[in-house]
Structures are given as C-alpha cells and as structure tokens.
Amino acid sequence: MDRRSFLRTSALGGSAAAATSLAAPAIAQGNRTLTMVTTWGRGLAGVHDAAQHVADSITAMSDGSLTVDLKAAGELVGAFEVFDAVTAGQADMYHGADYYFTGQHPGYQFFTAAPFGMTPQELVNWYYHGDGHALHDELGQIFGLKSFLAGNTGPQAGGWFSKEINSPDDFNGLKFRMPGLGGKALGKLGASVQNIPGSEVYQALASGAIDGTEWIGPWADEKAGFQEITKTYYTSGFHEPGAGLSVAVNRDVFESLSPAHQKIIEVASAEAHQWNLAQFMNNNGAALQRLQAGGVKTLEFPDSVWDAFGQAASDTLDEFMSDDLFANIRGSVVSSMKASSGWITKSEGAYRTQRDRVLG
C-alpha cells in the first residue's frame, strides 16, 4: 500500500476523527463546497485573515459555484492536525505555515521560512520564476497534496523576552516558543524550545510556562497583547525573514475539480500572498509606534548573538542534507537567493540608504 492510500484509510486521533464525514466535498445543485482547516485561531491578526481572504476569493471568482467552508484551529481539528486531516481526505484543504510540518518532511521549512533564508521578494522570485513552485509540488506529490503560496507575514521580529539578551549564553535554559528549524537552531544555543499553536502563546507567556516567544511582527504581536506581559522586544530575527503561508488541497480532490476551479484556487492563493504581505507591512509601522509609546523597549541583538544564530542555523540545515530532496531544495534556494540579493542590494538597498540619509 502506498503512502497516499495508507493516509486515506488511516484513522486520525482526537478531533480529526470527528471529520470523517468530510471524505468527499459536498455537492449540491451543481455547486461544490470544500472544507478548509487552518493552523490559525479564529481572528488571529493577519494569518487568519489570509485564510479567509483565500476562501472569500474562491467563492467570488467562481460566482458561488465553488465555496470554501473555513474551520479555524480547534473548530474541526487541532492546529497541528490539519496536514494529516487533508492528506487522509478527511478535510479538503488547509491554510497554514508549512514549517509546522517539517516532521513530515524537512523540506517544507523552505516554503514558510528557513533560518537566514529569503526575504518576501526573494521568496516570490524563487517560487514563481525559479524552481520553488515545482519543488513545492514535488513535495506535495509524496503526501497527496497540491500546494500554493497563499500569504506572507513579511520579516518577523526576534521576539518578546523576559530579560535582555546580551550574549549567546543568555539563551541557555531559556524556555522559548519558536517553531520549525529556527527553533531547532535556537535549541543549539541551549534554549528549551517550545512549539505552541498561536492561539495558546499568550497564556503560555503570561503563566510563565515560557520565558519568551516570537510571533510575527508589531501589528500581530500588539493584537496578541504580548506587550501586556513584557516590555522587552527584539525587532529583527534570524528565523523568518519573510514567512510564506500556504494552501494545500487534497490532490485527489484538486484533480476532480474543473480546470477553471483549479485555476481559481491557484490565482486566489497567489493574490492572497501579495494582499497579506501588504496588510502586514502596512500595519507594522504604526503598531511599532504605539508599542514604543506604551513603554515597549525595542532592541537589536548584538553581533555576537547574530554570529551564534548563523552558526546554529547552518549546523541545523546541514543535518538534513542526506535527504536528496531537502538538499535539492536548499541548493535551489541558496542559488536563487544569491542571484536576487545581488541586484536588490545594489538597487533598492542602496536607494533606501540614501533616502534615509537625505530625508532623515
């Protein structure tokens, strides 16, 4: 039995088991409804918005012939159960951050953000004009998924801490929330890394279950209320310089759709990526000003910490190089990133430096 067959016939534990009635999309009077599960709590700023934007766009562009029933994390399955729910055919599609699923394959990290990886512009350059989309699809074929980029948080902050970080040693024993391979790299500095769904992070920080957390950036972090717990905020991080979000559709479901409906899902996902990135970047500046006015101390990590981040990130990624697909994805990312960065730095980077100098 191949993996896809096994996943379709395997029972999921917990709340996923309750979704078995969703094995096939609902069809009524020629219309079709797909159930989307997400890794986001309902109302989480930006990330839930991206999922809802995809769902609404699919319905609008299909003139209602294809609709999406969005279930936030915990409403049908848990945040980290969405991958299995869709691969097993118990839900039709998910919206989430693919780096939550590096346990299924470490290559998924690159379709959210790898430590010391791509900025948002570099990511879309690679995804749409390099190997990115094809490699995402190659991963998807292993698990019976058809995947698309469908959101982006922009550069993420270094996070909220109960104390200032003055050297790499300050991470030793620190209980910190950070998913993906960024979290694994932080663990190499001695941190006790926690992978907690977004909807549970505030309570974990408030209760002292964790000493710090990264989340997204000023706007989403302010909405989450972390400034009510600590005032120490590092505004630049190594772990997610441009975090992409994804839609993944059960491949059998996707292939059963008309070519027009397939294209609608693809286009709605791509449009949501740009819409969501603009949403975050538009709101972050004003939110940062409000946080600072409220007493939040914004800091940058010292060079010694950045150096430690870099070494830990490299060592972490190296651990997976025995996997041929991971190695292929990583090589493609690095090659594209270097090519994109060369021009961006000399054009936009130089311009920003001069604009800030001239205009103050």
N, C-alpha and C positions, 0 to 999 in steps of 0.2 A: 504494500500500500504506500503511495507517495504521500508527501507531507500535506499537500492540499486536501487529499481525500481523508487523511487522518484528522486534520484540523476540523474538517466539516462534520465528521462523525463523532468527535470527542465532545464530552460534556464539559462545560465550564463550571467552576465552583462559584459560590457566593452569588452576588447579584446578577452575574452574567447568565446563570442558568435560567433566570426568570424571563430571559429574552428569546426563548426558543421559538415562540410563535412568530418571530420576525424572519424566519428562514428564507422567505421569498418576499420581494417587495409587494406592497399592497397595490392591487389593480382594480379600478372601478370605473366603468363607463369610458374606457379608453385612456383614462388618466393613470398616473403611476406615482406612488409615494415611496420615497426612500427614507429609512430611519438613519439619522446621523447621531452617533455618540461622540462625546468630546472629552478631552482631558481637563476641561475648564469648569470651575464652578459657575453657575449662572450669575451673570453680572460682573465677573472679573474684568476690570477695565482693559480694553484693547483686545485681549486674547479671545474672550467670549464674543466680543464684537466682530472679530474676524470670522468666526464660525457662523454667526448669524448673518453676516453680510454675504457669505457664500450661499447659504441656504436661501436667502431672500432673492439673490440674483438669479439663481437657478429657476426659481418659481416665476420670476418676472420675465426672464428671457424665453422661457418655454410657454409663456402665456397660460401658465397653470397646468399644462399637460404633464409636467414633471415637478413634483413638490418634495420638499425636504422637511421631515419632522425631526427637529433638533432636540436632543436629550442631553442636558448638561451632566457633568460628572456627578454620579450618585443617584441620578434620576432613573437610570436603567441599569447601568453598570458603573463600577468604580473608575476613577480617572485612569488608573494604570491597567485596566482590563479591556480597554477599547480595542487594542490591537488584536487580541485573541478573539474578541467578540466578532470582529469583522472578518478575520481570516477563517473563522469557523462558520461563517454565514449566518450568525445569529443577530447581526446588525448589518446594514448595507454599506455604511461608510463611516469614517471617523474624521474628526478635525483635531489636530494636536501638534505637539512638538515631537518629532521623530526621535530625538535623542533620549526620550523616555524608554525607547525600545532597543537600546544597544545590547540588552540581554538576548534579544532575538538575533541581532547581527550588529557588530560594532560599526559597520559602515553607515548605519543610519545616523550616526553622530553628525556626519558632514552635511546632512540635509536640514539640520537645525543650525548648529554652530560648533565647530571644533575649537579647542583652546588655541589661541594665537592663530586663528583662522581668518575667514573672509569677512569684509565689511559688506553691508547690504548691496552696494553697487557691484562689488567683485562677485558676490554670490549670483546675482542675476546674469552677469556676463557669462559666468561658467555654466549656469543652468540652461540658458536659452541659446547661447552661441558657442558653447563648448560641449563637453561630454556629460554635463550634470544631469539633464533630464533623462538621457538614455541610461545612465548608471542608476538613477532612482528607479527607473522601470525595470532594470535588471534585478535589482534587489526585490522589487515588488513581485516579480515572477516567481521567486523562491517561495513566497508566502501567500500567493494567490491574491495580490493587491495590484491596483492601478493607482499610482500616486502622482500628486501635483503639488508644487509650492502654492500656498494659499494664505500668506500673511507674513509679516516681518515686524519684530519689535524695535528694530534699529539697534544701535550699540547699547549693551546693557551695563548697568552700574556695577561697581565692585561689591557693593552691598552695605548692609547695616551691621554694626558691631557693638558689642557691649563695652569694648575698650579700643583704644587706638592701636594700630599695627605699626610698629617701628622697625621690626626686623622679621626675617622668616621664622625665627624661634617663637614668635608670638602666636603662631598657628598651632604649636604643639599642644595637643589636648583640647583645642577649641572645638566645640560642638557647632557645626556649621551646615546649613542647608544649601546644597548645590548639586543638581542632577548631572548626569552624563559623564563624559570623560574629563570635563573640567573638574567635577567633584573628585574623580579618581586621582587627578593630578594634585589637587589640594590635599588629599589624603597622604601623599608622599611627603608633605611638609609636616605631618604629624596631626593634622586635623581629624576629628571624628566626624565624618561626612554623613549627612542625613539626606535622603531623597524623600521629600514630603510633598504631596499634592498642594497646588497653590492655595486652594480653599482652606487648608489647615495650617498654613505657615504663621499667620498672625497669632493664633492661640499658642503654637509651639514656642514662639519668641516671647510672648507675654508671660508664659508659665515658667520660663527658664529651661524648658526642655532642650532648647538650642541657645547658643551664645550669639548667634548672628545668622544672617540669611542674605543671599542675593535673591532678587526677584526680577525686576525688569529695568525700570528707569524712573525718573522723578514723578511722572504723571501717574503711572500704575502703582508705584510704591506709595505715593501720597493717598491714593484711593484706598489702598490696602490698610493704611493707618500705622505703618511702622514707626513714623515719627512720634507717635504717642508713647512708644516704648523706649526708644533710644534716640539720641541726637547725633550719633557718630556715623557718618555716611561717606563712603568712598565712591566717587563718581565715575571712575573708569576701572573696568575689569578686564582680565585676560581671557575669560572663559567663553564669552558670547559677544563677539564684536559686531554681529549682525544676524540675529537669530531668526531663521526662517521657520514658518509654520506650514503644516501640510494637510492636505485632504488625501485620504486613501479610500478607494472604493473596492469592495469585494470584486475580484476580477471576473468571476462568472456573471455577477450582476451587471458589471460595466459592459461586458461583451454582449449581454442580452438587450442592451439599450439600442435605440436607433442611432445612426451616425450623427444626426442632429443633436440628440440629447447628450451623446458622448462629448461633442464639441462644446455644448453649453456648459458642462461641468468643467472642462478644461479652461474655457475662457473665463468663467466665473471665478475659478481658483486663481488664475493669473491676475485678474483685475483686483481681487481681494488682497493680493500681496502688495500691490502698489498703494491701494487705498489704506490699508492697515499701517504700512510704513509711514505714510504721510500723516495718519492720525497720531501715531506716537510722536513723531518728530515735531508736529505742530503743537502738541500739548506739553512737551517736556520742558521747554524753556520757561514758560510762565509758572509751571509747577515747581521748578527748581527755585525760582524767586520766592514763591510762597513758603517753601520749606525753610529757606535761609532766613526769611523774615520771622518765621516761627521758632528760630533758635537752633535749627539743624546746622551742625558744623560739617562743611563739605571738605573732604581731604583727598589727597592723592597718595598712593603707595610710594614709598621710597624706592630708589633704583635697586637696592639690594633685594627687595621683595619681588620686583619685576624680574630680576635675573633668576631668582629661585622659581618663579612661576614658569619662566621659559624653559628651564632645565626639566622641571617636573612634567610640563606638557609634552616635551619631546620624548622623554622616557616613557610616558604613558602611551603615546601613539605608537612608539616602537614595539610595544608589547604585542600588538595585533598584526604586525607585518607578515607573520607566517600565513595569514589568510589572504589568498590571492586577490579576492575581490576587494577587501579592505585596502590592500597595497595599491591596487589599480586606482581606486577612488582617491586615496590620499595623494598619489602621484599626479593625478589629473588636477586635483585641487591646487596643489603647490605650483604646478606649471602655469595654470591659468591665473592664479593669484599674483605671481611674479610678473606676468605679462601685463595684467591690468594695472597693478600698482605702479609700475614704471611710468606710465603716462599720467595716471591720476595724480601722483605725487608732483610731477613736473608741471602739470597744468593747474588743476583745481587746488592742489596743496599749496603751490607757490602763490596762487592768486589769493587764497584765504589769508595766508601770512601777510601779504602786502595790504590787503583790505583792512585787516585788523590794525596794522601799523598806521595806515593813512587816516582811517576814520576813527581810530581809537576804539 
